[in-house]
Amino acid sequence: MKHYLLTATILIAALVFYAAGMTGYGAALFMAGIACECWFWMRILRRHGKTPSPMQTAKR
C-alpha cells in the first residue's frame, strides 16, 4: 500500500511543479515536473518479475 501512496505523491508533486512552472516561476520547476512525471510512469510500468514476458513463455 505504501508503494501506491508514494506513486500518488510523485504524481501530485509533478502536477504542482507543472503549475508553478506555468505561472512564471521558471523553467526549472517545469523541468522538475517532467522529471517527476517520468519517475511516476517508470514506477507504474515497471515489472516486478512476477509474470514472465511473452518471449520467456515461448521458449518453454
C-alpha positions in Angstrom: 0.0 0.0 0.0 2.8 2.4 0.8 4.1 2.0 -2.8 0.8 3.3 -4.1 1.0 6.3 -1.8 4.5 7.1 -2.9 3.5 6.8 -6.6 0.5 9.1 -6.0 2.7 11.6 -4.1 5.1 11.7 -7.1 2.2 12.4 -9.5 0.9 15.2 -7.2 4.4 16.7 -7.0 4.7 16.6 -10.8 1.4 18.5 -11.1 2.4 21.1 -8.5 5.8 21.6 -10.3 4.0 21.9 -13.7 1.6 24.5 -12.2 4.4 26.5 -10.6 6.4 26.4 -13.8 3.5 27.5 -16.0 2.7 30.5 -13.7 6.0 32.1 -14.3 8.2 30.6 -11.5 10.7 29.3 -14.0 11.6 26.6 -16.4 13.4 24.7 -13.7 10.2 23.9 -11.9 8.6 22.9 -15.1 11.6 20.6 -15.8 11.2 19.2 -12.2 7.6 18.4 -13.1 8.8 16.5 -16.2 11.3 14.5 -14.1 8.6 13.6 -11.5 6.2 12.5 -14.2 8.9 10.3 -15.8 9.5 8.8 -12.4 5.8 8.3 -11.9 5.5 6.4 -15.3 8.5 4.3 -14.6 7.0 3.2 -11.3 3.7 2.4 -13.0 5.1 0.5 -16.0 7.9 -1.4 -14.1 7.6 -5.1 -14.0 8.2 -6.8 -10.7 9.3 -10.1 -12.3 6.2 -11.9 -11.2 4.9 -12.6 -14.7 7.1 -13.9 -17.5 7.4 -12.0 -20.7 5.9 -13.4 -23.9 9.4 -14.3 -25.1 10.1 -16.3 -22.0 6.9 -18.3 -22.3 7.6 -19.1 -26.0 11.0 -20.6 -25.2 9.5 -23.1 -22.7 
